[in-house]
Amino acid sequence: MRILIIGSLQGELGVAARIAASRGAMLDQAETIESGMRLLRLEARIDLIICDVSRDLPRLMAQLANERFTTAVVAAGAQDDEAAAVAAIRAGAREYLPLPPDAELIAAILAAVSTDLPSALVVRDPAMLALLAKAEQVAQSTASILITGESGTGKEVLARFIHAQSRRARAPFIALNCAAIPEALLESELFGHEKGAFSGAIARRVGKFEAAHQGTLLLDELAEMDIRLQVKLLRALQERCVDRVGGDRPIPVDVRILAATNRDLLAAIDAGRFREDLFFRLNVVALHIPPLRERPSDIPTLAQHFVDHYAALNESGDKRLSESAMARLMDHAWRGNVRELENAMHRAVLLTPGALIDADDVSIETRHVAPVANAVSARGEPGMASLVGRRVGDVEQALILETLQHCLGNRTHAATILGISIRALRNKLRDYAAQGAVIPAAHNGVAA
Ligand SMILES: Nc1ncnc2c1ncn2[C@@H]1O[C@H](COP(=O)(O)OP(=O)(O)OP(=O)(O)O)[C@@H](O)[C@H]1O
């Protein structure tokens, strides 16, 4: 883990930094928010920022949001300064680290941040085991790999597994969700930009390609990339160098590319939305992850894995699933795949006080449309009568917001279930928010 400390290392914050280093963290330090942001733009591999509360924390948070950094921030300040702690959390800090620092607390914070990183691969199904064996076999090569599968099947965890098995394991693994970045900014996100390259380019920033130098770059939801940018991506792959936006010379990069998508790229090629030459370049090796409903033998192992994980995280003691709870899980369609199962187990752990999680403690819904619930049965068959008299726009809004709620705020997942692009979903949410609707917050570190 790499931590950026913003503040002086002279006092107690320095003690906290040394404790973090003794627990294996790598440290960067900056005295001011400006110099911290500079480091972040050029380093782009920082997992956590610890910021002294004497610095302008709200400004740091605003700046991070503005530049689309999702790095977690922990505020550090005096133990008895309750007002500072409240202000820090209100400003968006993940935690408040009281000073003088407590070694155990620092260890707990580091553990909490690293649990945000995707967990290890848990696999039991024979088809998945065969897929892992193939992934392991190709991991050593430098070939590009195209990972396909429905949303939530584990494409990113598989990509991390490949990186970990490769000769590049010690270099960075960088993931970029192409759908989560506004189209106009994706080029600079990929290739970086020079200061003043466009309005808003307040300083030079390295792109994900440079950040992943000698390591692996995962281009997630690649099908969402604009066709003009696909041309630039192809050139970067062929020539092994990138042009920063506003830059005047190509910069050599050594990056292994993994691409992931839940769309049918061949259909996108036919529709003229995806370049065939880029497809062939990326699809040197193809790995397809089956949906969870097609590998039921993974369900019990994964379910217990998530129960153990969240029980440990919440310090709620050992828990296990009853036979009837397990039967319920086996019976469910899991449209949201492993992500949906993980969320369901997280909820079950939080809501079950005892050691045994029973069927009733597992809240999974087969329906996806609550406010028009009367109109859609548990099996998903529409009952049109109760929809009559409602405006199309209202029904659509209810459908979108309830689906988002069902996905615990996860935009990517909700867009997949709704069958619309994540961009279209974001636009709708923006409109609803402007009209005063309450929008479910994004969890799991997913950008709003
Ligand atoms: N085999 C697995 N073992 C353990 N955890 C898994 C496994 N597969 C998926 N997960 C977990 O499920 C969640 C979703 O996985 P991941 O983000 O890799 O899916 P994805 O296919 O990339 O989704 P999307 O297409 O929406 O980006 C993550 O929290 C991940 O850690």
The ligand as a Gaussian input file, in Angstrom:
#p B3LYP/6-31G(d) Opt

LIG

0 1
 N      -14.519000     -15.586000      -7.924000
 C      -14.616000     -14.578000      -7.055000
 N      -14.124000     -14.704000      -5.814000
 C      -14.246000     -13.704000      -4.902000
 N      -14.830000     -12.529000      -5.158000
 C      -15.336000     -12.348000      -6.384000
 C      -15.250000     -13.339000      -7.393000
 N      -15.838000     -12.879000      -8.518000
 C      -16.261000     -11.640000      -8.221000
 N      -15.963000     -11.314000      -6.939000
 C      -16.315000     -10.050000      -6.252000
 O      -17.519000      -9.588000      -6.841000
 C      -17.466000      -8.190000      -7.070000
 C      -17.620000      -7.930000      -8.554000
 O      -16.464000      -8.400000      -9.242000
 P      -15.751000      -7.572000     -10.405000
 O      -15.758000      -6.098000     -10.098000
 O      -14.464000      -8.209000     -10.711000
 O      -16.824000      -7.838000     -11.572000
 P      -16.832000      -7.277000     -13.049000
 O      -17.232000      -8.415000     -13.915000
 O      -15.537000      -6.584000     -13.357000
 O      -18.034000      -6.225000     -12.951000
 P      -18.363000      -4.967000     -13.939000
 O      -18.562000      -5.519000     -15.311000
 O      -19.646000      -4.447000     -13.375000
 O      -17.215000      -4.026000     -13.825000
 C      -16.147000      -7.715000      -6.513000
 O      -16.326000      -7.220000      -5.200000
 C      -15.281000      -8.956000      -6.499000
 O      -14.311000      -8.905000      -5.502000

